[in-house]
């Protein structure tokens, strides 16, 4: 039987990562696994926000179900490399990511972070995606947000 004791949920706070959270939460409950919520920030000086901001953001992500053990990890550096290193160092059984890929020329492409984690992870990786209708809304939202700048 598949044994999942520790789940690493990587988040960049996007809609796809919210979808990944629901998958990770369901699996943590089903396997009585610890859920670790991680965010990888840009190095200090390159980020618009400091570590205190990001720590506060990830610590807000908590299951309502108190029976699920939850931890938080704020990492710094290149996202895929840091997530893989964290998973390896902490005996992670499953990494859960949101799909941030593009849809070009009639086929889906994974985002670069997702692809690198899939190639190098020391454990299984679950890539969660938004339902089709939500992907369209997320793209529209991102386009509208970019035009506000």
N, C-alpha and C positions, 0 to 999 in steps of 0.2 A: 504494500500500500504506500502511496505517496505520503511522505512525511514533511510537513511544512511547519517549522517552529519559529522562523523569523522572516518577516516580509519587509523589504525596503521599498517604500513608496517615494519615488522621485517627483518633486513638484516644481513647476515654474509659475504656478498659480493661474495657468491658462484653463479654458473650458475643457480641453482634452485631459488635463491632469485632474480636474474635478471628476470626470468620468472614471479615470484610473483609480481614484480614491474609493469610489463605490465598489469596484472590483476587489481592491485590496482589503477593504473592510469586510466584505462578504467572505473572502477566503480566510481572513484572520479569525472571524467568528467560527467558521466551519472547522478549522484546524486548531482552534485554541492557540493561535500563534501570536507572537509579539509583533506589533506594527511599528516600524520606525519611519517617520516622515522626514525626508531630507530635501534640502534646497542647496544648490550650489550657486554661491554668489561670485560675482567678478572680484578679482583682487581689490583690496582696499586701495582707494585712489582712482580706480577705474570704474567703480560702481557709483551710481547716483545716490544710493543709500548705504549706510554703514551696517555693521553686524548687528547692532541692537535692533534696528528696524526689521531685518530679515528674521532674526530670532523671534521677535514678537509675532511676525506673520506666521511662521511655521508652528509656533506653539498654540495658535488659535485652531489649528487642525487637530481635532480630538473627536473620537467617537463618542456618541451619547451613551452607548452601551459601556458601562464601567467595568464590565468583565473582560474587555479587550485591553491588554497591556499595550501602552503606547509610549514611544520615546521620540525624541526629536534630534536631528543632526543638521547643523549648519556647516557646510563645507565651503571651501574657497578654491577657485582655480578653474580648470577646464572641466566642464560638466561630466562628460563621459568618463574621462580618466579618473576623476574623483569618486564618482558613483561606483565604478568597478573596484577601485582600491578599497573603498569603504565596505562594499559587499564582501570582498575577500577577507579583510581584516576582522570582520564581525560575524563570520560564519553564516551569512545570509543564505536562505534556502530559495528565495524568490525575489526578483526585482520586478516592480510594476511601474510602467511608464505610460504616459499619454502619448498618443500618436500626433506628431506635429508636421507630418509630411505634406508634400504637395501632390496635386493631381495634374500631371502634365501628359500631353500626347496620348490620352486615353488610358493611362495606367497610373497606379499609385506609386509614389516614392516615399520611403521613410525619411524622416529628418536625420540629419547627420549624427546627432547625439544618440538617438534610438538605434541607428545602424551600428555605431561603434560599441554601444553597450551590448547589443546582441552578439557581436563578433568576439568580445573579450570577457564577458561576464563569467564568473566562476560557478554560476548557478543558472537555473531556468529564468526566463524573462517573459513576462506577460505584457503585451502591448495593447492597451485599451484605446479604442477609437470612439469618437462621437457617432451617434446614429446619423445617417446621411443628411437628414433635414437639419440637424444641429450643426454639422460641418459647414453647411451653407451659411447658416446664421453666424457662426463664429468667424468665417471669412469676411462677411459683410461688416461685422462689428470691428474686426481688426483693420479693415480698409477705412472705415469711418474714423476710427481712433487715430490712424496714421495721418489722415487729412486734417485732423485738429491741430497738428503740430505746426 
